[in-house]
Amino acid sequence: MAEITAQRKLPLIHISTDYVFDGGKDDAFSEIDPPNPQTVYGRSKLAGETRVAAVNPQHVILRTSWLHSPYGHNFVKTMLRLAGERSELSVVADQYGNPTYAPDLASAILAIARQLVRGDKGDKPWGLYHAAGEGATSWHGFAEFIIRTAAQYGRRSVPVRAITTSEYPTPARRPANSRLDCSKLATVFGLRLPHWADGAERCIAQLCAGSDARQRCEA
């Protein structure tokens, strides 16, 4: 896609991930922080960033994190399903990030595309940006919010126990800190994604309000 858009002198908006970082920073990662992916997935995404930037100078690379939506497999749907099956959930509380509602990211992509088409940014906007939900939380905090919000739609409420990463080993190492500083996106494009809790609330509402949505919620 980078090669084809470059041949036609068209801009390309490319999506990447917080997994390009190692999670070792205390604060939110900015675009100038050196990447250090710890997984095959992270290394592949960083390679994609590098290739896109090398092939098409008219690129906007957006790193995002903790995506969720009413569709596909994601953390929100998993927590809702498990809450219906178990009397208690155990969720990692020492990994932090910015949950991002996929439709909010899509809206941001479209807004960026409109600005690029108008050309009102000249050649200044090309490069790397972070685009994720405002605010940050842990997986445990995210899970508690999901269960609490879903209870308002009559879903079963269960306790969410905080555990450490070492208590929940996974084949691929997850960064302890996935928080992304999105201030550059706001400065250059005037865009900020809604707060993560706002996006999560809209996602849960769509999943759990109404019979068709309830079936997706329970899937």
N, C-alpha and C positions, 0 to 999 in steps of 0.2 A: 504493500500500500504506500509506503514511503517513496519507493522508486517511481510508482505510477503517478502519484501526486506531484512529485518533483518534476517529472517529465512534462506535466501539464501546467506547471507553475501554480499549483494549488496548495493552500495550507492544509496541514494535517493536525488533527487533535488526537493525541494518543493517551491511553489510560495506563497508568502504572500503579505502584503499590508501596505501602509503608514497609513492606518486607525487604526493600533494598537497604534498610538500616539494620544495625545489630541490636538495637534496643538498649544500648548502654548509656545513653545520655540521660541526665536528670531532668532536663527541660524538654519542651517540644522541639522536634527536629525542623530545621529550616532548609530551604533549597541549597544553601551553601555548605551544609554539613556533608562531610564525605560519606558516601555510601559504603556499607560493609555487610553485604547480605550473608546470612548464615545458613541458608537452605538452597536447594536446587531451584525451587520456585523463585526465590528472591534473586538469585544469580541470573536466571533466565529473563526476569523482568528488567533487571539492570542492563543486560545485554540488548534487550529490545529498545530501551531508552537510548543507549549509545548508538545503535544502528539507525534509528529514526533521525536523531540529531545529525549524524554524519551524512545521511542521504538527502534529507530535505531541510534546508535552512529555515523554511517557513513552517516551523512546527511549534505546537503548544503541547507539552507533556504535562499531564495532570496526575499527580500521585494522590491516591485516596486510601481510605482504610475502613475496615469493619463494615463492609457493605451489607445491607439487608433490604428486603422488599417482600411484598405478599407472594412472590413467585420464586420458584426454584428452592434450593436448599440453603438455609442460612441460620444464623444463631437465633433470631426471633422465633422462627417456626419450630426450631428444635426445642427451645425452652417451653413453648406452648404445648408441644406434643408430650414432652417428658412430664410436664406438670399434670397432665391427664392420666399418666401411667404410674407415677411414683408418689410416695407420701412425703418425700423430701428430695431436694436437689442439692448437689454439691458443685460449686462453681469456683473457679480460680479467682482469687482476689488480689493477686500481686502482679497482674499484667494490665496495663492501662493504654487506652486509645480513644479515638474519636469515632463512635458509631455514626455511620453515614447512610441516610435513606437514599436508595438508588434513584428514585424520581427527583430528589433534590439535586443530585449530581447531574442527572440528565438535563434538568432545567438550566444549570450552570453552563453545561456544554453548549446548549443552544444559544444562551446569552452571549457566550464567547464567540461562537460562530457568527452571530449577527454583527458583532463589533468588527470581526475580521472581514466580513463581506463588505461592510460599509467603508472599511479602510480608514476609520477615524483614529486609529492608533499608529498609523504609519508603520515603520519597521521596528517599533519599540517592543511589541508584546511577545516576540518570539522567545521561546525558552521553556524553562522548567517552573512548575507551580505546584503547590499543595492545595488540594480541594477536598475538604472533609467537613463533617458536622462540627458546629461550634461546641466548645466545651469538651470535657473529657470525663471518662469514668473507667472503672475496672469491669472485667467480665462479670464479676459478682454484682456490682452495682447495676450494670445493664440488666442482668437477669432479674434482680429484685424489682426493677422498674417494670419490666415486661409482665411479671406475674401480678404485680399490684395493679397495673393498668388493665390487664385482661380480666381481672376480677370484677371490674366495673361493668363488664359485658356478660357477667354470669359465669365466667370460667373459674375453674377450681383454683383456689389459692393454697399454695404449699410453702413451707419454710425453705429458704435458700441458705445453705450453709457455706461459709467462706472457707476455702482451702487454698493451699499453696501450689505453685507450679510443680514442685517435687511430688506432691500427692496425686497429681494427674499427669503422668508422663505421656507424651505423644511422640509418634515416629519423627515428626518434623518439629524442630525447636521454634517456639513462638517468641517474638521479641517481648521483653518485659515492659518496654516503653515504645508504643506505636504512635504517640501523640505527634501531630503534625501542626506546625505553625503556618497558618493560611493567610497571613497578613499581606504577603506579596500579591496574592490574587485580588484582595480588596483594594490595594493601592493602584494596581495597573488597570484592572478591569472593573473596579467598583462593585465587586461581588463578594458576598459572604453567604455560605450555606446556612440554613436555619440551625438552631441548637439541636443537638443530637436527640434530646428528650422530645422535642416537638416532632421530629421526623419519626421517632419510634412510636409515638402516640398515634400518629396518622397511619402508620403501617399496621399497628395492632387494631385500630378501629376498622380498617378496611378488611382485615382478616376475620374479625370476630363479630362484626355488625351485619346482620342479614344472613339468610339461609345459605346462599351461594358462597358468601365470604366465609361463613362458619365452616363449610366443608373444606375450604382451602386451609383454614386455621387448624383443622383436625387432621389434615393429610400428612 
